[in-house]
Amino acid sequence: MNGITIILISAVVLIIGYLGYGRWLAKSWGVDPKALTPAVRMEDGKDFSPAQRFSVFAHQFSSICGAGPVTGTIVAMMFGWLPVLLWVLIGGIFFGAVHDFGALYASVKNNGKSLGQLIEKYIGKAGRHLFLAFSWLFCCIVIAAFVSMVAGTFATTAAADGSVDFAKSYAGGCAGTISILLTFSAIFFGWACRKWDLKGVAKFLCALVCIAVPFALGMVFPIYLNATGWIAVVTLYLILASAMPIQTLKTPRDFLTTIMMVAMIACAVLGIIALGINGQATITAPMVVSSETLDALAAKGNYLFPVLFVSVACGALSGFHSLVSSGTSSKQISNETHMLPVGYGAMVLESFVGVLAIVTAGIMFGDMNTAGTGALNAGTASTPFQIFAAGVARGMELMGFNATFATVFMTMNVSALALTSVDAVARIGRTSWQEFFYETNDAASTSAEQAGARKVLTNTAFSIAVTLVLGIALCFGGYLNIWPLFGASNQLLGGMTMITLAVFCKCTGRKGWMLYVPVAFLLVCTFTSLGMSIYGCWTAVAADQSFAVIATKGLQLVVAVLIVILGVIVAYNCLKELFTKKAGSIPDEEPEWSELGRKHVEESKHDVAVDTKTEVTA
């Protein structure tokens, strides 16, 4: 099979899914273009901040499109490329995009409440606390997996004598430097946009400069650190990203990284076309592996079900996306009509990134050693990120790009995939911890409103510290050890989100039947996978009680058991409410206002009135 054919067919399927199923879903639930959104009414200059449609799309896409669509799809190709492709397309359209749009929609209709706060409203206070505990643990797992992956990508490669191999470490060192500089560049970009009210072409050109300068400097001044050193650097970045107002660093960085990701997607497509013209775009990976290979994989615990579905993760469905949709994006939506492209559209585009990863890895299959490891390259690349970067760089070389430039460009972009997700996760982990201890269920609650021990526990610095300490501790187990646990808990979170959305739809009198099949499938799949992870960790600890095993497998075992317990309780309570709640019993929330929001709305009305009066006079 030719890779170009797969890309074309997949693109058509995803576009039809967005225009058909996505629009039908938005019409069925109802979108009011005249309604004032929480971002407008509750603007506070920190979390609630109305933004332009593309800016919110950029935030959503760059936050959700992390390591998953690249890592998950390539790891899952141990079963063959066709099962992975089918799950990415079907799961993306009918599971993932519905999940992301639904979480965003429910939050916007409820004054920007996060998923945990929505659970309290529709399920109960105990459900909220259990879910927030689950959410916080999950965020720590994501931090561990993504930080480990990024640090491994940036880290130096040792030569035979133990010294740094600068030739092999150059691309990673450049990408690391660029990532550091982009932090400062993003802060400047956000300041410039607010200072001079940049929009349209002017904003885009300014963004290009803010990307080009760090890239040029990074190519000249690469930083060479080992994995531990990069873990420390990324941790410092996460502290900043978690604490700063969202419009100071996160939103402008997301705008810049979205441009980078679109460029990466374009280069990937054009690179594969170039490979096709050169006769090198044939998928050499097996469409479906043989029964003997399946048996060998199963002997190592890699069963087709549920490993395929939890491994693909973000490429088809990711519970983490609901935390972004309801935690940050819903607080930036300035018009309800933006919810479809932001919620549904960003997920469809992420599924397309997953398709590109499948095709790229399939083309490079001849250079890989896939014996039961899920496509780990034996030569120039060793992680799924590096496989994808090396494959696309090969196509870029055929397009006339310098080989070193292409490799650095792709390494920088795939690392940005993970960084822009992990900073969102760190922020959501911090807010999940705070919400757990908040006395009220108000989306606008702050630490300053709390008293006694709650004031300390909800303090921003304390919340960040607690979250990052556990996340970084888990990080040292390596992403390959963390990924199965991440994938299963991620899909379980998706299942719990779907149940909550089903209850929301029933309580508000909306259609919710399209959520029932995803709920059933996800719960069965994820609890099976988590059970397998617990068994595997327990077996490893029982066989070896050394400090290294206990510190990695033992810690993972504790986290997995806690996740299963919390997941079972939350799922039970959600399902019970789904069957007992009366249709239309709980309407959408009455609009809340902040002083700043009311002031800006009044000023906007005044400006419109003045403009109208001027036109009439003229």
C-alpha positions in Angstrom: 0.0 0.0 0.0 1.2 3.5 -0.9 1.5 6.0 2.0 0.0 8.8 -0.1 -3.1 6.8 -0.8 -3.6 6.2 3.0 -3.2 10.0 3.7 -5.7 11.0 1.1 -8.4 8.5 2.1 -7.9 9.4 5.8 -8.1 13.1 5.2 -11.4 12.7 3.3 -12.9 10.5 6.0 -11.9 12.9 8.8 -13.3 16.0 6.9 -16.6 14.2 6.2 -16.7 13.3 9.9 -16.2 16.9 11.0 -18.7 18.4 8.4 -21.3 15.6 8.9 -21.2 14.1 12.4 -19.6 17.1 14.1 -22.1 19.6 12.8 -25.0 17.3 13.5 -23.9 17.0 17.1 -23.6 20.7 17.6 -27.1 21.2 16.0 -28.6 18.5 18.2 -27.3 19.9 21.5 -27.8 23.6 20.5 -25.3 26.4 20.0 -26.4 30.0 20.7 -24.2 32.6 18.8 -25.8 35.5 20.7 -25.1 34.1 24.2 -22.4 35.7 26.3 -19.8 33.0 27.2 -18.2 32.6 30.6 -14.9 34.0 29.2 -16.8 37.3 28.4 -19.0 37.5 31.5 -16.5 36.2 34.1 -13.3 37.8 32.7 -10.7 38.0 35.5 -7.5 38.7 33.6 -6.0 35.4 34.7 -8.0 32.2 33.9 -11.1 33.6 32.3 -9.9 35.5 29.3 -11.9 35.8 26.0 -9.7 35.1 23.0 -10.0 35.0 19.2 -11.2 31.8 17.7 -7.8 30.8 16.2 -6.1 31.6 19.5 -8.4 29.3 21.4 -8.0 26.6 18.7 -4.3 27.0 18.9 -4.4 26.6 22.7 -6.6 23.5 22.5 -4.7 21.8 19.6 -1.2 22.4 21.0 -2.3 21.3 24.5 -4.0 18.1 23.4 -1.7 17.1 20.5 1.1 15.9 22.7 3.1 12.7 22.6 0.0 10.5 22.1 -0.7 10.6 18.4 2.9 9.9 17.5 4.1 7.6 20.3 0.8 5.7 20.8 0.2 4.9 17.2 3.8 3.8 16.5 3.9 1.6 19.6 0.6 0.1 18.7 1.9 -0.8 15.2 3.3 -4.0 16.8 -0.1 -5.4 15.8 0.1 -4.1 12.2 -0.8 -0.7 10.6 -4.4 -1.4 9.6 -5.9 -2.0 13.1 -4.2 1.2 14.3 -5.5 3.2 11.3 -9.0 2.0 11.7 -9.1 2.8 15.4 -7.6 6.3 14.8 -10.3 7.1 12.2 -13.3 5.5 13.9 -12.2 6.5 17.4 -11.3 10.0 16.4 -14.7 10.8 14.8 -17.1 8.9 17.0 -15.2 8.8 20.3 -12.5 11.4 20.8 -14.0 14.4 19.0 -17.4 13.9 20.6 -15.6 13.6 24.0 -13.6 16.8 23.5 -16.5 18.8 22.1 -18.9 17.5 24.8 -16.6 18.5 27.7 -16.1 22.0 26.2 -19.8 22.4 25.5 -20.9 21.3 29.0 -18.4 23.6 30.7 -19.4 26.6 28.6 -23.0 26.0 29.4 -22.1 25.9 33.2 -20.1 29.1 33.7 -16.8 27.5 32.8 -16.9 24.7 35.4 -14.2 22.1 35.2 -15.1 18.4 34.8 -14.7 17.8 38.5 -17.1 20.6 39.3 -19.6 19.4 36.7 -19.5 16.0 38.4 -20.4 17.6 41.7 -23.4 19.4 40.1 -24.8 16.3 38.3 -23.4 13.4 40.3 -22.7 14.7 43.9 -20.0 16.2 46.1 -18.4 12.8 46.9 -18.1 12.1 43.2 -16.4 15.4 42.6 -13.7 14.8 45.3 -13.1 11.2 44.0 -12.8 12.5 40.5 -10.5 15.3 41.3 -8.2 12.8 43.2 -8.2 10.6 40.1 -7.6 13.6 37.9 -4.6 14.7 40.0 -3.1 11.3 40.0 -3.6 11.0 36.3 -1.9 14.4 35.7 1.1 13.2 37.7 1.4 10.1 35.4 1.2 12.3 32.3 3.9 14.6 33.6 6.1 11.5 34.2 5.6 10.1 30.8 6.0 13.3 28.8 8.9 14.7 30.8 10.7 11.4 30.4 10.1 11.5 26.7 11.2 15.1 26.2 14.3 14.7 28.3 15.2 11.5 26.4 14.9 13.3 23.1 17.1 16.3 24.2 19.6 14.2 26.1 23.2 13.7 24.8 24.3 10.5 23.2 27.5 8.9 24.7 30.4 7.8 22.5 32.2 4.5 22.9 34.6 6.0 25.4 31.8 7.5 27.5 32.3 11.1 26.3 29.5 13.1 24.6 29.1 12.2 20.9 28.5 15.8 19.7 27.5 14.7 16.2 24.7 12.5 17.4 23.7 14.9 20.2 23.5 18.0 18.0 19.9 17.8 17.0 18.6 17.1 20.5 20.9 19.9 21.9 19.6 22.4 19.4 16.0 21.4 20.0 16.5 21.8 23.7 18.0 25.3 23.4 15.2 26.3 21.0 12.5 25.1 23.5 14.1 27.2 26.3 14.3 30.3 24.2 10.7 29.8 22.9 9.6 30.3 26.5 11.0 33.9 26.6 10.0 34.5 23.0 6.4 33.5 23.8 6.2 35.9 26.8 7.5 38.7 24.5 4.9 37.7 21.8 2.0 37.8 24.2 3.2 41.2 25.5 3.5 42.6 22.0 0.1 41.4 21.0 -1.5 43.1 24.0 0.7 46.2 23.7 -0.1 46.9 20.1 -3.3 44.9 19.7 -1.8 42.8 17.0 -4.3 40.8 14.8 -4.4 39.0 11.5 -1.3 39.3 9.3 0.6 41.5 11.8 0.1 39.0 14.5 1.2 36.1 12.2 4.3 37.9 11.1 5.3 38.8 14.6 4.8 35.1 15.5 7.1 34.0 12.7 9.8 36.3 14.0 9.4 34.9 17.5 9.8 31.4 16.1 12.7 32.1 13.7 14.9 33.9 16.2 15.0 31.1 18.8 15.5 28.6 16.0 18.5 30.4 14.6 20.1 30.9 18.0 19.5 27.3 18.9 21.2 26.0 15.8 24.3 28.0 16.7 24.3 27.5 20.5 23.1 23.9 21.3 23.0 22.9 25.0 24.3 19.5 25.8 22.8 17.9 28.9 22.1 14.4 30.0 18.6 13.2 30.7 18.7 14.2 34.4 19.8 17.7 33.4 17.0 18.1 31.0 14.5 16.8 33.5 15.6 19.6 35.8 15.2 22.2 33.1 11.8 21.0 32.0 10.7 21.0 35.7 11.7 24.7 36.0 9.7 25.4 32.9 6.6 23.6 34.3 6.8 25.7 37.5 6.6 28.9 35.4 3.9 27.6 33.1 1.8 26.4 36.1 2.0 29.7 38.0 1.8 32.4 35.4 -1.5 33.9 34.2 -2.6 31.9 31.1 -2.3 34.8 28.7 1.2 35.6 29.8 2.9 32.4 28.7 0.6 29.5 27.9 -1.7 31.2 25.4 1.0 32.9 23.3 3.3 29.8 23.4 0.4 27.7 22.2 -0.1 30.2 19.3 3.5 29.8 18.3 3.6 26.1 18.7 0.5 25.7 16.6 2.2 27.5 13.7 5.1 25.1 14.2 2.9 22.1 14.3 1.0 23.1 11.1 4.4 23.6 9.4 5.3 20.1 10.7 2.1 18.6 9.3 2.7 20.3 6.0 6.3 19.1 5.8 5.2 15.6 6.7 2.6 15.5 4.0 4.9 17.1 1.4 7.8 14.9 2.5 5.7 11.7 2.0 4.7 13.0 -1.4 8.3 13.6 -2.2 9.2 10.0 -1.0 6.3 8.8 -3.2 7.6 10.6 -6.3 11.0 9.0 -5.6 9.4 5.6 -5.2 10.0 5.4 -1.4 6.5 5.8 0.0 5.5 2.1 0.0 4.3 0.9 3.4 6.6 -2.0 4.2 5.2 -2.7 7.7 2.7 -5.6 7.8 -1.0 -4.7 7.4 -1.9 -7.2 10.1 0.8 -9.3 11.9 0.7 -13.0 11.7 -0.9 -15.2 14.3 2.5 -16.4 15.4 3.5 -12.8 16.0 0.3 -12.2 18.0 1.1 -15.2 20.1 4.6 -14.0 20.8 3.3 -10.5 21.7 0.6 -12.1 24.0 3.3 -14.1 25.8 4.9 -10.8 26.8 1.5 -9.4 27.9 0.8 -7.4 24.7 -2.7 -8.6 23.8 -4.5 -7.0 20.9 -7.3 -6.2 23.2 -7.0 -4.0 25.2 -3.3 -3.0 24.5 -4.1 -1.6 21.0 -6.8 0.7 22.2 -5.1 2.1 25.3 -1.7 2.5 23.4 -3.1 4.7 20.6 -4.5 7.0 23.3 -4.6 10.6 22.0 -4.8 9.7 18.4 -8.3 8.3 18.9 -9.5 9.3 22.3 -7.9 10.8 25.4 -9.5 11.6 28.7 -6.8 14.2 29.3 -8.5 16.3 26.5 -11.6 16.8 28.7 -9.4 18.4 31.4 -8.1 20.9 28.7 -11.6 21.5 27.2 -13.3 22.1 30.6 -10.3 23.4 32.5 -8.8 26.1 30.2 -10.4 26.3 26.7 -13.9 26.8 28.0 -12.6 29.9 29.9 -11.4 31.5 26.6 -14.2 30.8 24.2 -15.7 34.2 23.2 -18.6 32.9 21.1 -20.4 29.6 21.3 -20.0 29.0 17.6 -16.3 28.6 18.2 -16.9 25.4 20.2 -17.2 23.1 17.2 -13.9 24.0 15.5 -12.1 24.2 18.8 -13.5 21.1 20.5 -14.3 18.8 17.6 -12.0 20.2 14.9 -8.8 20.1 17.0 -9.3 16.4 17.8 -9.9 15.6 14.1 -6.7 17.4 13.2 -4.9 15.4 15.9 -6.2 12.2 14.5 -4.7 13.2 11.2 -1.3 13.7 12.9 -1.8 10.1 14.1 -2.3 9.0 10.5 0.9 10.7 9.5 2.8 8.9 12.2 1.4 5.6 11.1 2.4 6.2 7.4 5.9 7.5 8.4 6.6 4.6 10.6 5.2 2.2 8.0 7.5 3.6 5.4 10.5 3.4 7.7 9.7 -0.2 8.8 12.7 -1.5 6.9 15.0 0.5 9.2 13.4 -0.7 12.4 13.6 -3.6 14.8 10.0 -4.4 15.7 10.5 -7.7 17.4 7.9 -7.4 20.2 9.0 -3.8 21.1 6.5 -1.8 19.2 8.7 -0.3 16.5 12.0 0.8 18.1 14.6 1.7 15.5 17.9 -0.1 15.8 19.9 2.6 14.0 19.4 6.3 13.9 16.3 6.5 16.1 15.3 4.8 19.4 12.0 6.5 20.4 8.8 6.9 18.5 9.4 10.7 18.5 12.8 10.1 16.9 11.4 7.6 14.4 8.8 10.2 13.3 11.3 13.0 13.1 13.8 10.9 11.2 11.1 9.8 8.7 9.8 13.2 7.9 13.3 14.7 7.8 14.1 12.0 5.1 11.3 13.4 3.0 12.3 17.0 3.6 15.8 16.2 2.3 14.3 15.0 -1.0 12.5 18.4 -1.1 15.8 20.1 -1.0 16.2 20.9 2.7 19.6 20.6 4.3 19.7 17.3 6.2 20.9 18.8 9.5 18.3 21.6 9.3 15.5 19.1 8.6 16.5 16.9 11.5 16.7 19.8 14.0 13.4 21.2 12.7 11.6 17.9 13.2 13.2 17.2 16.5 12.1 20.6 17.7 8.6 20.2 16.5 7.9 16.7 17.9 9.4 17.9 21.2 7.0 20.8 21.2 4.1 18.3 20.9 5.0 16.9 24.3 6.0 20.2 26.0 2.8 22.0 25.1 0.8 19.1 26.6 2.9 18.7 29.7 2.6 22.4 30.6 -1.1 22.2 30.3 -1.2 19.0 32.4 1.0 20.6 35.1 -1.4 23.5 35.2 -4.5 21.2 35.3 -2.8 19.0 38.0 -2.3 22.2 40.1 -5.9 23.3 39.7 -7.3 19.8 40.3 -5.4 19.7 43.6 -6.8 23.2 44.5 -10.3 22.3 43.5 -10.2 19.2 45.7 -9.8 21.4 48.8 -12.0 24.4 47.8 -15.0 24.7 50.0 -17.3 25.7 47.3 -18.0 24.4 43.8 -17.6 27.8 42.1 -15.4 27.9 39.0 -14.1 31.3 40.0 -13.0 30.1 43.5 -9.5 31.3 44.6 -7.0 30.4 47.4 -7.5 33.8 48.9 -11.2 33.0 49.7 -10.2 29.9 51.8 -9.5 29.8 55.5 -7.2 27.8 57.8 -5.5 24.7 56.4 -7.5 25.1 53.1 -5.7 28.3 52.5 -2.3 26.5 52.6 -3.4 23.5 50.7 -4.8 25.6 47.9 -1.9 27.9 47.7 -0.6 28.0 44.1 3.1 27.4 45.0 2.2 24.5 47.4 -0.2 22.9 44.8 2.5 23.1 42.0 5.1 21.6 44.3 3.0 18.6 45.4 2.0 17.9 41.8 5.5 18.1 40.3 7.2 16.1 43.1 5.1 13.0 42.4 5.2 13.5 38.6 9.0 13.8 38.5 9.4 10.9 40.9 7.5 8.6 38.5 9.4 10.1 35.6 12.6 8.2 36.5 10.8 4.9 35.7 11.1 5.8 32.0 8.3 6.4 29.5 8.1 2.8 28.3 7.2 1.7 31.8 4.8 4.6 32.4 3.0 4.4 29.0 0.7 1.4 29.6 -0.4 2.9 32.9 -0.9 6.3 31.2 -2.8 4.8 28.3 -5.2 2.9 30.5 -5.9 5.6 33.1 -6.2 8.1 30.2 -9.0 6.0 28.5 -10.6 5.4 31.9 -10.8 9.2 32.4 -12.3 9.4 28.9 -15.0 6.9 29.9 -15.8 8.8 33.1 -16.1 12.0 31.1 -18.5 10.3 28.6 -20.7 9.1 31.5 -20.7 12.6 33.0 -21.7 14.0 29.6 -24.5 11.4 29.3 -25.8 12.5 32.7 -25.5 16.2 31.6 -27.4 15.5 28.4 -30.2 13.7 30.3 -30.5 16.2 33.0 -30.7 19.1 30.6 -33.1 17.4 28.1 -30.5 16.9 25.4 -29.8 13.8 23.3 -27.2 11.6 24.8 -27.6 8.2 23.2 -24.5 8.6 21.0 -22.4 8.4 24.2 -23.6 5.0 25.5 -21.6 2.7 23.2 -18.3 4.7 23.9 -19.0 4.5 27.6 -19.4 0.7 27.7 -16.4 0.0 25.4 -14.1 2.4 27.3 -14.9 1.0 30.8 -14.4 -2.6 29.8 -11.2 -1.8 27.9 -9.6 0.3 30.5 -10.4 -1.8 33.6 -9.0 -4.8 31.7 -5.8 -3.0 30.9 -5.4 -1.6 34.4 -5.9 -5.1 35.8 -3.1 -6.3 33.6 -0.8 -3.5 34.7 -1.4 -4.3 38.3 -0.6 -7.9 37.8 2.6 -7.1 35.8 3.8 -4.6 38.5 3.0 -7.1 41.3 4.8 -9.9 39.6 7.9 -7.7 39.0 8.0 -6.6 42.7 7.4 -10.1 43.9 10.4 -11.4 41.8 12.8 -8.6 42.8 12.6 -6.4 46.0 15.5 -4.2 45.1 15.2 -0.5 45.7 15.2 0.2 41.9 12.3 -2.1 41.3 10.3 -1.0 44.3 10.9 2.7 43.4 9.6 2.2 39.9 7.3 -0.8 39.6 6.2 -0.5 43.3 5.3 3.1 42.9 3.4 2.4 39.7 1.6 -0.5 41.4 0.4 1.8 44.2 -0.8 4.5 41.7 -2.5 1.8 39.5 -4.4 0.4 42.4 -5.6 3.8 43.6 -6.7 4.7 40.0 -8.7 1.5 39.8 -10.4 2.1 43.2 -11.2 5.7 42.4 -12.3 4.8 38.8 -14.7 2.0 40.0 -16.3 4.3 42.6 -16.7 7.3 40.2 -18.0 5.1 37.4 -20.6 3.4 39.7 -21.9 6.7 41.0 -22.1 8.2 37.5 -23.9 5.2 36.1 -26.3 5.2 39.0 -27.2 8.8 38.4 -27.6 8.2 34.7 -30.3 5.6 35.3 -32.1 7.5 38.1 -32.0 11.2 37.0 -35.1 12.6 35.4 -34.8 14.0 31.9 -34.7 17.8 32.0 -34.5 18.0 35.8 -31.4 20.3 35.9 -31.3 23.2 33.5 -28.1 25.0 32.4 -26.7 27.4 35.0 -27.8 31.0 35.3 -25.0 33.3 34.0 -22.4 34.5 36.5 -20.5 37.8 36.2 -17.3 39.3 37.4 -16.7 43.0 37.8 -14.2 43.1 35.0 -16.5 41.1 32.7 -19.5 43.4 33.4 -17.3 46.5 32.8 -16.0 45.3 29.5 -19.5 44.2 28.3 -20.9 47.6 29.2 -18.0 49.3 27.4 -18.6 47.2 24.4 -22.3 48.1 24.3 -21.3 51.8 24.7 -18.9 51.5 21.7 -21.6 49.9 19.6 -24.1 52.6 20.5 -21.6 55.3 19.6 -20.7 53.7 16.3 -24.4 53.3 15.5 -25.2 57.0 16.4 -22.2 58.1 14.2 -23.5 56.2 11.2 -27.0 57.6 11.6 -25.7 61.1 11.9 -23.6 60.6 8.8 
